[in-house]
Amino acid sequence: MTVTTPLEALTPGILTAPDTMIDATSDITTLDQLVRHLKQAAYLEMSTVPMYLYSAFSIGSRGYSQWDPGMGAFRLIRSIVVEEMLHLSLVRNLLVALGKGDEVTFYQEDFVPTYPSYMLHRWPLLDLHLGPCSRELVRDVFMEFERPSAKPGEGTPPEGWYATIGKFYEAVGKGLKYLDGTTPDLWKRNQPHLQYVAAYWNKDGGGEPVLVQDLKSALDALKIIVEQGEGIPKDKLTVPINPLKPIPGLDEMPHYIKFKRIADGVEPIGPVWPLPMDPKAGQYGEDEAVTSINTLFNAVYCYVLHMLDVIYGTSRSDVKPGATSPRYHYERTFMSAMQGILVTVAETMVAVQVNSSVPIIRHAGPTFEFHRLPATGKKKYLLQLCDAAMAHFPQLGGDNSVRWLIGKLPDAV
């Protein structure tokens, strides 16, 4: 079997340099190989967040019906996004524990996923899309991303490719075990005070960050990622809400099963805004209002990624008794930017009809594109973008508004 499209053409620039390529046909036996896998694991986890959020934003109500006792598609997808953010943090914790925390920067143009694109190292090729929620999208893209096992007859993936995410992480776990037994100083460069360990996660999502210090805690981090995602084995319909501290009766569904319930129509989707597939900012060029709010959205999105980088560069230990902790402030305001600002801007945006010559665009979908923030004065810059958008969307201002929340953010460098 041969790959007709070069791997270099299917992955972002940050991951295609010779020193970042991986070989799925050989075991991980060096720290360099392990770090390459973990960098690409971070990109894999990152690529799910815009894809799933866009689908959730497209759902026109918070639930199918206020009288419906079920979770509904929106809450299921929201719970998955929360856990994907957790997985992203767990992968970076692993890198920090190996002394390689600076190998990944979330706010970096080459690291921000673009759509459509191929799923990294997935064979057969899987196209990833930003699209309005539908049973078809959930079945053909989301379930395939989280698939627990290869389909019969697909054969062996070619060099550099894995059949499932589970196989990818299985290789990482095997490599960790090998290196832990052969590399005495594997964990000596760990900086645990820089790892993300505070669980400020929403309800509906399970698990919590793991402080990675040794092989056991590293494998615990992988266990959370794989069990919550694919729920291996294939017939595993539920997993503990906290995979590391299971309590009988406190279970949830892995991502694959959650998506399957949506695809099968068990959890209804409800009304959906007619958002474009894989939108780009240039498509909104004729509409000043939509362009202004999409620019604000992308800037806030990149600020959120930047805040994660700032958190990982700020020690939890350098705080004197009675003093304010910058790290704690960054962690809490990161969640505020994610949940209070980014989500609210998106919800405002998707309800807007687009004045565009492109006939397929009816309502505006956030493009999740990289936006260059200024080196200093980031909060002032976000306020300026918000003021520009408020000329068209006054609801972004006022008490407890998007603008008010932006004013509460730290001007993190």
CORSUL-V929967 format. One record per backbone hydrogen bond with DSSP energy under -0.5 kcal/mol. CO is the residue of the C=O (numbers start at 1). NH is the residue of the N-H. If there is no record, write none. Layout:
BEGIN
<<CO/NH> <CO/NH>>
END
This chain:
BEGIN
<<2/4> <4/6> <6/9> <7/10> <7/11> <8/11> <12/15> <13/16> <17/20> <17/21> <18/21> <22/24> <23/26> <27/29> <30/34> <31/35> <32/36> <33/37> <34/38> <35/39> <36/40> <37/41> <38/42> <39/43> <40/44> <41/45> <42/46> <43/47> <44/48> <45/48> <45/49> <46/49> <46/50> <47/51> <48/52> <49/53> <50/54> <51/55> <52/56> <53/57> <54/58> <55/59> <55/133> <56/59> <58/273> <65/68> <67/69> <71/75> <72/76> <73/77> <74/78> <75/79> <76/80> <77/81> <78/82> <79/83> <80/84> <81/85> <82/86> <83/87> <84/88> <85/89> <86/90> <87/91> <88/92> <89/93> <90/94> <91/95> <92/96> <93/97> <94/98> <95/100> <96/99> <96/191> <100/103> <101/104> <106/108> <108/111> <108/112> <111/113> <117/128> <119/122> <121/123> <121/162> <126/119> <128/116> <128/117> <129/131> <130/278> <134/138> <135/139> <136/140> <137/141> <137/142> <138/143> <141/145> <142/146> <144/147> <151/154> <158/161> <162/123> <164/168> <165/169> <166/170> <167/171> <168/172> <169/173> <170/174> <171/175> <172/176> <173/177> <174/178> <175/179> <176/180> <177/181> <178/182> <179/183> <182/184> <183/186> <185/188> <187/190> <191/194> <192/195> <193/316> <195/197> <197/199> <198/200> <199/201> <202/205> <210/212> <211/213> <214/218> <215/219> <216/220> <217/221> <218/222> <219/223> <220/224> <221/225> <222/226> <223/227> <224/228> <225/229> <226/230> <226/231> <228/255> <229/256> <231/236> <233/236> <235/237> <239/252> <241/207> <241/243> <242/245> <247/250> <249/251> <250/241> <252/239> <254/258> <255/259> <256/260> <257/261> <258/262> <259/263> <260/264> <261/266> <261/267> <262/265> <266/268> <268/73> <271/60> <273/275> <274/362> <274/363> <280/283> <281/284> <282/285> <284/287> <286/288> <287/291> <288/292> <289/293> <290/294> <291/295> <292/296> <293/297> <294/298> <295/299> <296/300> <297/301> <298/302> <299/303> <300/304> <301/305> <302/306> <303/307> <304/308> <305/309> <306/310> <307/311> <308/312> <309/313> <310/313> <311/314> <317/319> <320/323> <324/326> <325/329> <326/330> <327/331> <328/332> <329/333> <330/334> <331/335> <332/336> <333/337> <334/338> <335/339> <336/340> <336/341> <337/342> <338/343> <341/345> <342/346> <343/347> <344/348> <345/349> <346/350> <347/351> <349/352> <349/364> <352/364> <354/356> <357/359> <358/361> <360/362> <362/354> <363/276> <371/373> <377/381> <378/382> <379/383> <380/384> <381/385> <382/386> <383/387> <384/388> <385/389> <386/390> <387/391> <388/391> <389/392> <389/393> <393/396> <394/397> <396/403> <398/401> <401/405> <402/406> <403/407> <404/408> <405/408> <405/409> <406/409> <410/412>>
END
